[in-house]
């Protein structure tokens, strides 16, 4: 009892952290070098009878320093890659040295390590064409050999525990794929699973773990890969699937490629977690590196997103005096001897964020990231993935098009631009489609909904699932005043209404095959675009049957602007309610800067008897909220 208590205290202290920084995240220098002054474990060869293969097979077995035949030990089964055999780890991975050093430092639970030959066939040598069909098939056959022959032999021959809580499996490359396949496929056999640089033999997640709930009882599920390893997609897709279903696991990204420098470090890190209590809340703190953001320019490794949603920024600017990242909060970057500036942020909330690189105080777009028009200028953007973002993921479904149109507006007597989404099959059809006119916010333009808003992907996925009607979406430029951003006064709102009625709608109805009745038109917008929707939509319910107001509302403290609008609505309440099929209002929760204005507005609507429906999606005044708004609103449109 005392020993267990001491072990628990050591474990808790070993994995304590402050601000997520104090966990040991990589093996130190010399971790794989033999130390003559410490007690050593022993590696022996064993031979077991395999009924699966129909022959005797060999494996190596490591017993820890001070091994006693009177004591029971847990077991780690450690698997090799496609070009190796039972001796690959011994020859290239220094497992005995790594484990001996860890024992000497008091970082490891005593355990037996079995290194088998994972190529379960009579001639199991790594010779000839190692990728031949029979040899690849033999790696799958090893599952039966492991479960039916090797494990029973080890548990009969050696004094080891026979329950899953004291049984672990890990492997590299092909063996990493075996580890995930066998471990997750036999959750009643293993409680500790470690896939290192798992290879293409790894089953797709839906086959690997069809019932994710069962994996939540695992003690530790470890998935790791080098950042320069071309096999990263196999590890990432598994981790993404586990995240989707809230399966606790460690996704460990480390510097390096597909080699033993990476795998020795994996063994060093993973073995320390085995057969002891590990705080699940620390799982997202282990990764050395993150994965490149989807918003990075091609082949740019930074910014990187860590599993706990912190972001690593790295920029080379040897002559700069000061560099910062402005991501709502400013972060000071630190320069190294090679002129690289680096910083790791706090955890960043989900979805899309604008950010700037400040060089000597001057805000510029990060050259490593895609740029987006927002905040009234070109800025960098970063996409933070999150559970539930699959409604705007690129999927294997029919896809529509985004078309860029220049048109001459009779309202402003100037050339203007709009982005138009046409649904899948538009060009091959003669059908006419309903239209949603979709408006951006202040500081943005017609590109916003296409680039930041993921409009095409949201609609492609909804249409494929029969959750939304095929429709045209015209994404307009709402900047109609000479100042570009002055969209919040009566003159600007009236100018936009004229542009909508005399410029945009006539162009769309002449250019595209669309229906031209009010039941086939919708108008929606976010923030400033929400005000434009309120103004032009409510004034013209004979033109639009659907209105969507996202993160917006008439100003509570501006009676000069809002007063006439409420007066109009009070006078035309019956007409508005009769003409509108849907009046959809949404907010990004109480943290949305437009929240209070909207609450006041809806209270006035209630007093007048204006019919509407209200939705909240937490996140504030941000694109993740507005994407979700479009996702919900599109499902309400143009349905009988």
Order of alpha helices (4+ residues) and beta strands (2+ residues): alpha-beta-beta-beta-alpha-alpha-beta-alpha-alpha-beta-alpha-beta-alpha-beta-alpha-beta-alpha-beta-beta-beta-beta-beta-beta-beta-beta-beta-beta-beta-beta-beta-beta-alpha-alpha-beta-alpha-alpha-beta-alpha-beta-alpha-alpha-beta-alpha-beta-alpha
